[in-house]
C-alpha cells in the first residue's frame, strides 16, 4: 500500500474513532510502527491531526466535511445557520437541487420550506430531516452506508443521469491552489457527480475552512459559481480570493 492510500486509511479511522494508536494502525495496515509514526508526522505537518503519546487525534474535529454517525457537529453552528439562511436566496420555487452531506447543508435542509422542491441527497441526517416535509420531493440514490453517507457505484451512476439546477457542496478545506478538499476519497466520486450534473454549483463553507487543505481535492475553485460563507471571514482573506475571480457571498 502506497503512502497516499495509507494516509487516507489513517484519516478514515480518525473520522470514525476520533483517535488512533500506532499499534492498531500498524496491525491494520500491515506496516511497521516506524512507518506509521512517519505517516502521522507527515499528516501532522499538513495540519490534519495532532500527535499524542502512542498515536494521534483529529486536529479539527469540527472540520470533517461530513457528520459523525452518532450526532451532528455543533461547533460554528451559528455561522453554519447564517450560511444556510444566505443559501436560501439561491433556491427558487420548484427548483431541483442537490445537497451534499455536511453540517451546513443539514442546516439548509432544516430551513427549507415545505414546498414542492426536488432535493437529491445521500446524507442520512438530511434525508431524515426532509422526510418530515411532505411537499418536498426527496430523491435518495441508495448505496451502502459509510458513516452518515450513502455511497456506491450504482448510486453515483444514478446521480449522473439526473438534471439539477443547483448543487450545494461541502468540504473540509477551501484553498486557492488546492480548491475544495476533503480528508478521504470515500465521497469524492459522489461529490464530483453532484457537481457535474448541476447548472450552478455553490460551496457552503464557514470562515474557519478558508486557507485550509485536506488530503484530496474535490474540485478547483473555478468550477464553482461561488462560495457562500459567514460574516467572520477576514477582509484580507475575502479580498485575496475575490481578486482572482472567486465569487464569495459573505453573510
ABEGO torsion letter per residue (X at the ends): XBAAAAAAAAAAAAAAAGBBBAAAAAAAAGBBAAAAAAAAAAAAAAGABBBBBGEBBBABAAAAGBBBAABBBABGAAAAAAAAAAAAAABBBGBBBBBBBEAAAAAAAAABBBBBBBBBBABAAAAAAAAABAABBBBBAEEBBBEABBBEAAAAAAAAABBBABBBBBBABBBAAAEBBBABAAAAAAAAAAAAABABBBBBBBAAABGBBBABBABBAAABAEBBBBAABBAAAAAAAAAAGBBBBBX
